Amino acid sequence: MKKLLRQFYKNGRQAAYASRHYPQWMYETPSVHGSFKAQMPLALRFLRFPIRLLHALITGKLIWLLCEFTYALGFARDFFVKNTQE
């Protein structure tokens, strides 16, 4: 479990780096098959995230909830904290 959470944390950090430096390369990865919009505004991704966390909690997907939360911590660390240090 520790290795899984570490990987989600790293993925969040890398997503923050890409969002900051290469936003044109950020593509959506949908959770279901079908049509989807390839790129979403960052603001919409921020607004959608708490809904996904709540859905994971309500449906009892506790491991997914921990993974998503850990990803968010990694993203926040590199997106907000590093932005203030630059």
ChimeraX commands (.cxc) that place a marker at each C-alpha (Angstrom):
marker #1 position 0.00,0.00,0.00 radius 0.5
marker #1 position 2.87,2.35,0.82 radius 0.5
marker #1 position 4.37,1.91,-2.68 radius 0.5
marker #1 position 1.00,2.57,-4.30 radius 0.5
marker #1 position 0.46,5.79,-2.38 radius 0.5
marker #1 position 4.03,6.91,-3.08 radius 0.5
marker #1 position 3.37,6.42,-6.80 radius 0.5
marker #1 position 0.16,8.47,-6.69 radius 0.5
marker #1 position 2.01,11.23,-4.83 radius 0.5
marker #1 position 4.72,11.29,-7.51 radius 0.5
marker #1 position 2.08,11.27,-10.25 radius 0.5
marker #1 position 0.40,14.28,-8.65 radius 0.5
marker #1 position 3.69,16.16,-8.50 radius 0.5
marker #1 position 4.44,15.42,-12.14 radius 0.5
marker #1 position 0.93,16.48,-13.19 radius 0.5
marker #1 position 1.46,19.80,-11.40 radius 0.5
marker #1 position 4.77,20.30,-13.17 radius 0.5
marker #1 position 3.21,19.57,-16.56 radius 0.5
marker #1 position 0.21,21.81,-15.81 radius 0.5
marker #1 position 2.50,24.69,-14.92 radius 0.5
marker #1 position 5.09,24.36,-17.67 radius 0.5
marker #1 position 3.34,22.47,-20.51 radius 0.5
marker #1 position -0.45,22.95,-20.21 radius 0.5
marker #1 position -0.89,22.21,-23.91 radius 0.5
marker #1 position 0.23,18.63,-23.23 radius 0.5
marker #1 position -2.32,17.96,-20.48 radius 0.5
marker #1 position -4.93,15.49,-21.72 radius 0.5
marker #1 position -7.94,14.04,-19.99 radius 0.5
marker #1 position -7.88,10.36,-19.00 radius 0.5
marker #1 position -11.55,9.37,-18.74 radius 0.5
marker #1 position -12.64,6.66,-16.32 radius 0.5
marker #1 position -15.17,5.16,-18.77 radius 0.5
marker #1 position -15.16,4.30,-22.46 radius 0.5
marker #1 position -16.87,6.59,-24.92 radius 0.5
marker #1 position -16.53,10.08,-26.23 radius 0.5
marker #1 position -14.76,12.66,-24.09 radius 0.5
marker #1 position -13.20,16.08,-24.34 radius 0.5
marker #1 position -9.43,15.70,-24.74 radius 0.5
marker #1 position -8.48,18.82,-22.80 radius 0.5
marker #1 position -10.24,20.37,-19.83 radius 0.5
marker #1 position -9.59,23.74,-18.19 radius 0.5
marker #1 position -7.60,23.49,-14.97 radius 0.5
marker #1 position -10.36,25.26,-13.03 radius 0.5
marker #1 position -12.86,22.57,-14.03 radius 0.5
marker #1 position -10.44,19.86,-12.97 radius 0.5
marker #1 position -10.12,21.56,-9.55 radius 0.5
marker #1 position -13.89,21.79,-9.15 radius 0.5
marker #1 position -14.47,18.20,-10.21 radius 0.5
marker #1 position -11.94,16.72,-7.81 radius 0.5
marker #1 position -13.94,17.02,-4.54 radius 0.5
marker #1 position -16.88,15.36,-6.27 radius 0.5
marker #1 position -14.70,12.41,-7.21 radius 0.5
marker #1 position -13.43,12.15,-3.63 radius 0.5
marker #1 position -16.96,12.21,-2.25 radius 0.5
marker #1 position -18.08,9.56,-4.76 radius 0.5
marker #1 position -15.21,7.29,-3.71 radius 0.5
marker #1 position -16.19,7.74,-0.06 radius 0.5
marker #1 position -19.89,7.12,-0.63 radius 0.5
marker #1 position -19.30,4.01,-2.74 radius 0.5
marker #1 position -16.86,2.59,-0.18 radius 0.5
marker #1 position -13.79,2.69,-2.41 radius 0.5
marker #1 position -11.46,3.60,0.43 radius 0.5
marker #1 position -8.23,2.61,-1.31 radius 0.5
marker #1 position -9.19,4.74,-4.31 radius 0.5
marker #1 position -10.05,7.59,-1.94 radius 0.5
marker #1 position -6.59,7.37,-0.34 radius 0.5
marker #1 position -4.93,7.23,-3.77 radius 0.5
marker #1 position -6.84,10.26,-5.05 radius 0.5
marker #1 position -6.15,12.22,-1.87 radius 0.5
marker #1 position -2.44,11.38,-2.03 radius 0.5
marker #1 position -2.36,12.46,-5.69 radius 0.5
marker #1 position -3.95,15.77,-4.65 radius 0.5
marker #1 position -1.29,16.29,-1.96 radius 0.5
marker #1 position 1.47,15.78,-4.50 radius 0.5
marker #1 position -0.22,18.08,-7.00 radius 0.5
marker #1 position -0.77,20.80,-4.39 radius 0.5
marker #1 position 2.82,20.59,-3.18 radius 0.5
marker #1 position 4.30,21.22,-6.60 radius 0.5
marker #1 position 1.63,23.51,-8.02 radius 0.5
marker #1 position 1.02,25.87,-5.10 radius 0.5
marker #1 position 4.06,25.58,-2.83 radius 0.5
marker #1 position 6.67,25.60,-5.60 radius 0.5
marker #1 position 4.85,28.45,-7.35 radius 0.5
marker #1 position 5.31,30.65,-4.30 radius 0.5
marker #1 position 9.02,29.74,-4.08 radius 0.5
marker #1 position 9.82,30.63,-7.71 radius 0.5
marker link #1:1,2 radius 0.2
marker link #1:2,3 radius 0.2
marker link #1:3,4 radius 0.2
marker link #1:4,5 radius 0.2
marker link #1:5,6 radius 0.2
marker link #1:6,7 radius 0.2
marker link #1:7,8 radius 0.2
marker link #1:8,9 radius 0.2
marker link #1:9,10 radius 0.2
marker link #1:10,11 radius 0.2
marker link #1:11,12 radius 0.2
marker link #1:12,13 radius 0.2
marker link #1:13,14 radius 0.2
marker link #1:14,15 radius 0.2
marker link #1:15,16 radius 0.2
marker link #1:16,17 radius 0.2
marker link #1:17,18 radius 0.2
marker link #1:18,19 radius 0.2
marker link #1:19,20 radius 0.2
marker link #1:20,21 radius 0.2
marker link #1:21,22 radius 0.2
marker link #1:22,23 radius 0.2
marker link #1:23,24 radius 0.2
marker link #1:24,25 radius 0.2
marker link #1:25,26 radius 0.2
marker link #1:26,27 radius 0.2
marker link #1:27,28 radius 0.2
marker link #1:28,29 radius 0.2
marker link #1:29,30 radius 0.2
marker link #1:30,31 radius 0.2
marker link #1:31,32 radius 0.2
marker link #1:32,33 radius 0.2
marker link #1:33,34 radius 0.2
marker link #1:34,35 radius 0.2
marker link #1:35,36 radius 0.2
marker link #1:36,37 radius 0.2
marker link #1:37,38 radius 0.2
marker link #1:38,39 radius 0.2
marker link #1:39,40 radius 0.2
marker link #1:40,41 radius 0.2
marker link #1:41,42 radius 0.2
marker link #1:42,43 radius 0.2
marker link #1:43,44 radius 0.2
marker link #1:44,45 radius 0.2
marker link #1:45,46 radius 0.2
marker link #1:46,47 radius 0.2
marker link #1:47,48 radius 0.2
marker link #1:48,49 radius 0.2
marker link #1:49,50 radius 0.2
marker link #1:50,51 radius 0.2
marker link #1:51,52 radius 0.2
marker link #1:52,53 radius 0.2
marker link #1:53,54 radius 0.2
marker link #1:54,55 radius 0.2
marker link #1:55,56 radius 0.2
marker link #1:56,57 radius 0.2
marker link #1:57,58 radius 0.2
marker link #1:58,59 radius 0.2
marker link #1:59,60 radius 0.2
marker link #1:60,61 radius 0.2
marker link #1:61,62 radius 0.2
marker link #1:62,63 radius 0.2
marker link #1:63,64 radius 0.2
marker link #1:64,65 radius 0.2
marker link #1:65,66 radius 0.2
marker link #1:66,67 radius 0.2
marker link #1:67,68 radius 0.2
marker link #1:68,69 radius 0.2
marker link #1:69,70 radius 0.2
marker link #1:70,71 radius 0.2
marker link #1:71,72 radius 0.2
marker link #1:72,73 radius 0.2
marker link #1:73,74 radius 0.2
marker link #1:74,75 radius 0.2
marker link #1:75,76 radius 0.2
marker link #1:76,77 radius 0.2
marker link #1:77,78 radius 0.2
marker link #1:78,79 radius 0.2
marker link #1:79,80 radius 0.2
marker link #1:80,81 radius 0.2
marker link #1:81,82 radius 0.2
marker link #1:82,83 radius 0.2
marker link #1:83,84 radius 0.2
marker link #1:84,85 radius 0.2
marker link #1:85,86 radius 0.2
view
